[in-house]
Amino acid sequence: MSEPQTAKDKIIIPLDVPDRSQALRLVERLGTEVSWFKIGLQLFSAEGPALVGEIRGTGVNVFLDLKLHDIPNTVRHAVAAVANLDVQMLTIHLLGGVEMCQAAVTGRGTAQVLLLGVTVLTSHTDGTLRETGFRTTVDDEVLLLGDLAKGTGITGLVASPKEVPFLRAHYGSVFTIVTPGVRPSWSEAGDQRRFVTPADAIRAGADYLVIGRPVTAAPDPREALRRIIDEIAGMPD
């Protein structure tokens, strides 16, 4: 999978809608403006693999965000099944541990799908980590899981854009980094606790930006998207 070259290539639009018709409507409306769409648990649970193929058939790239986290054998077979769907990105939870991550790499085989290891969800804070028994900060946990990913052959990470600078400082260009929690300054934060603007995320070293509600919930999604693309494209080299 080639690295993103233009602003259009860097943006991923999540299809956080309940059914096929709404998903295809967004792809039809925005597919000429961006190269990537993300299918998450809600839509995949409702429509299954058939919709993945239908969206791929329009010529766009698909990021399948399933955040796989199970015993190694189950994850290996799940990744192998996804590899047959011709998606370009797939998420697994790095919290599954070394053996599970190695199993995911094995399950991918020779497919070109980029395995993205989820570090810490952007809805988490140090406090919410403590609620679930962690004794590390968000930053420490992100680096711990980054080391795990590097050692198991996972070459992509999902991380908040606020973690991107120290990930780049620590790992250089080892990982392709996909960042949710990206919102233009003119939109509301919603349930993302750790977010920055698209331009700031790119400056920090993010490769791909997942941008949802500022586009999909806008009165004119295409105009909102073009506004973001213009912001990124206008950044100095």
N, C-alpha and C positions, 0 to 999 in steps of 0.2 A: 504494500500500500504506500503510495507516494505521499510525501509531506505536503501540507496545504501551501498553496502559492499565493492565493489572493484572499481578500476579505471574504468573498463568497464561499471559499473553500474552508474557512476557519469556523464557520457558524453551523451549529447543529440545532435544529428545531425539534423539540420533543412533541410527539403526538399524544399528549395527555388528554385523550378524548375517549368516550366509552364505546364507540363502535366504528365499523368499517366506513360508513358513509361520511361521517365527520372527518375521519382520518384522510380519506381520499380527497375530500374537499380542500383540506389544508395543503396536501401535497400538490394538488392541481393549481392552487392559488399561489403557492410560494416556491414551487419546484423550479421555476425559471430564475429565481433569485438566489437560491442556496443549493448546495450539493448534498447535504446530509439531513436525515430525519432519524429521530430516536423513537423506538418502540419500547415501552416499558411494560411493567407487569399488568397494569389495568387493561391495556389494549390487547396484549398478547393473550391474556387469559380469556378475553371476550371473543377474539377472532382467530387466534392460533397461527400456525405457520403459513396458511394460505394467503393471509394478508401480507405477510413478509414478501412472498413471491410477487404479489400484485404490485406492491410499492417498488420493489426492485425493478419490475418490468417497465416502470416509467423512466428509468435511467438514473435515478438518484442512488446514493449510498445509504445503507441502513446500519444504524447502531442499535443492537439488541441489548437492552439494559435489564437483564434478568437477575443480576447480583447473585449468582449461584453460590450456595453455601450448604454443603452436605458432606456425607462421607466420601472419601476419595473415589471409590468405584462408581458411585452415582454421578459425581461431577464429571468424571472421565467420559462416561457414556452420554451425559447430557451435552457436553461440549462437542463430542463427535456428531451428535444429531444436529446441533446448531451449525456445525461446519458444512453440513449438506444443504443448508438453506441459502448459501451465498450471501451472508451478511459480512460487513467489513469490520465491525467491532462487537465485542461481547464482554460483559462485566462478570467478574467473580469477586467474592469477598475474600480479601487477604487474611481475614480473621480465621478462615478455614484451616490455616496452617500450612507448613511446608509440604507435607505429603499430598494434601488436597490440591495445592497449586501445581505441584509436579504432575499430578494426575490430569489436571486441566490441559497442561502443555502436551502431554501424551495424547489426550483425546483429540486435540486439534489436528494432529497428524501433519500433513503437508498443506493444509488449507491456509489461505492468506489472511484469515480473520485475525485482527489484533486483539489479544487478550488484555483487558484492562483490569487491573487490580484496584478494588475500592479500598481506600485507606480509612478515613473517618468521614461519615456522612456530614454534609454541610449543615444539617439541623442540630448537630451535636456541639456541646461546649465542654469545658473542663468539668463543669458541674454535672452534666448528664452522663459523662463517662464515669464519674464517681458513683452515680446512682446504680450503675450496672456492674460495679465491682472493680473498675479499673483504678490503678494507682498512678497512672501516668497523665500528663497533660496532653491536649490534642496534638501539639507540636511534636512531643516526644513519641507519641503513638504513631504519628504519620511517618516519622523517620524509621522507627522500628519495623513497621510494615513495609516501608520502602526497601530496607535491607533484605527482608524476607523475599520480596518480589524479585529483586536483583539476583538473589542466590538460586531462584527456582526457574529462571528463564522467562518470567513475565516481563514484557518490555513496555507496557503501558500502565499508567496510573490515572485514577480519578481522584482529584484532590481539590479542595477549596483554593481559589486563586490567591488567597492570603498565605497559603503554604507554598505556592509555586516558587517564590524567590529562594527560600532555603532548600527546597528540593533541587533547584538548579545549581545552587552553590555546592550542595553535597554530592550530587550525582552527575552534574554536567548534562550532556545530551543522551544519557543512557536510556531515558524513558521518553515516550510520547505522552504528554500530559493533557488530559481532558478536564476542563474545569466547569462544573456547575456553579450556581451561586453568582452568576454574572448578570448584572442588571445596569442598564444605562442610568445616569444620574437623574433622569426625569421620570423614572418609574419607582413604584413602591417596593419595599424589601420583601413583603409577604412572610413566608415561614423560613426564609434563608437567613441564618444568623451570621454567616461569614461570607460576605459578598463584596465585589468591587465592580467598577465599570469595565466595559469591553476593552477600551484602550489601555486601562491600567493592567488588565489581565494579560494582554498581549505583551506589553512592556516587561512584565514580570517573567515572561518566558512560557506562557501557555501556548499549546499548539492548536487546540480546538476549544471553542466556547459553546456551552449548552445554554441557550437563551430561550426561555419559554414564554411565560405570561406577558412580559413586556411587548412581545410580538403577537402571540395567539389571542390574548385578551384585549388587544387594542381595537379601537373602533375601525381602523383601517390597518390590518396586519401587514400588508405589503408596504405601505408607507412607513410604518414603524421599523420594519426590517431594513428598508432602504436607508433610513436615517442612521441605523446602527452600522450598516455597511459603509456608509459615507464617513462615519466617525473613524472607523478602523482604517479605511483606505487613505484617509487624510493624515494619518500619523506620519511623522518624519522617520526616515530610514535610520 
